[in-house]
Amino acid sequence: MAVRELWRLSVDSSAGTHIRLKKAQCKKYAPHRSVPSQDMQKFVGTARLEHGADVALFVTTCRAFTKDALVLALRQDIVALHRDLLGSWVKGAHLESLIPLNGSGGDTRRRPR
């Protein structure tokens, strides 16, 4: 899998195989902060239309997304990985196992759309 740093139009990195193209927005925020809706809106507007992402990831070092940001992410099929899920990914969890948790603190129930 090739990984490329983009830093343009709300995408920080790109990785892909011959099957799926992944685009990621990475935000380094203090743990007590939340990702605001405005940040998610910018990413939603470019991840698929501008960059052609099959899988769009919004990764952050803070512990939460605001309710509006998370609702938007879920509605637009953006994978929202906060600090705890990022930690699991770094420790070796497969991304596919984290996607169903999308923005939750470990709650495996799928949120209604």
N, C-alpha and C positions, 0 to 999 in steps of 0.2 A: 504494500500500500504506500503510495506516495503522499507526502504531507508537504503543503506549501503554505507559506505565510502570505496573507493578502493585505490586511490593514486598509481596506478601502470599502466604501459603501456598506458599512456595518458588518463586515465579515472579517474575523481575525485569522482564521486558518481554514484550510481545505484539505481533505483527504479523500482518496477514492480508490476503488478497485474497478475492474471492468464491469462490475454489476451495479454498484451504488456509489453515489457521490455525496459526501458528508461536508457540511459547512458549519462552522462554529463561531459564535460570538462569545468572547471570554471577558468577563468583568471582574476585576480585583477590587472588591469592596470589603470594608470592615465587617466582621462577623455580625454585629448588631444591626447593620443596615438591611434594607430590602431592595430588590430590583424593582424599579418603578415601571409603570405601564409605558411611559414614553420610550424607555430603552427597548422594551419588547416590541413596541410598534415599529420602531426603526428597523429592527431585525426582520420582523415579519414582512415588511415592505420590500426587502431585498433578497432574502435567503433563497427563495425559489424562483421568483420572477427574474431577478438580475443575475443570480449566480447558478441557477439550475439545480439546487440542492434536492436530492432524494430524501436525505435525512438532515434536518436542521436542529442543531444543538445550541442552547443558550446555557453556558456554564458560568457559575459565579462562586466566589469564595465566601459570600455571605450566607446566612442560614435560611433566607426566605425570599419569596417573590410576593409582591403585593397581590391582593385578591384580583384586582383588574389585570395585572400582568399575567397571572397564572391562568385566569379564565381565557384571555386572549391566546396564550400559548397552547392551551388544550384545544381551543376552537380551531386553531390554525395548524395543528399537529406539529408543534415545536416541542422538542424534548427539553424540559427545564431541569437542569442539574444544579442543585444548590450544594453548599459546602459538604454536607454529610454524604450525599450521593457521589460527589466528586471524590471524596476520600475513599469510598468503596471502589470506585473505578481505578484510582491510583494504586490501590492495594491489590488489584488484579481481577476485580469483578468484570465480567464481560458486559459491554455496553447494552447488549440485547437483554440482559437480566435486569438492568436498571430502568429501561424505557417504561415498563408498566408502572413504576413508582413515580414517574414524571412529576417532579415538584413536591412530592409528599415527603414527610419525615419518616418514611418506613411503612406507611399505610398502603397496603397492596390493593385495596379496592380501587377500581377504575372510577374516576370522577365522571359524573353525568355531563353530557354536552348540551 
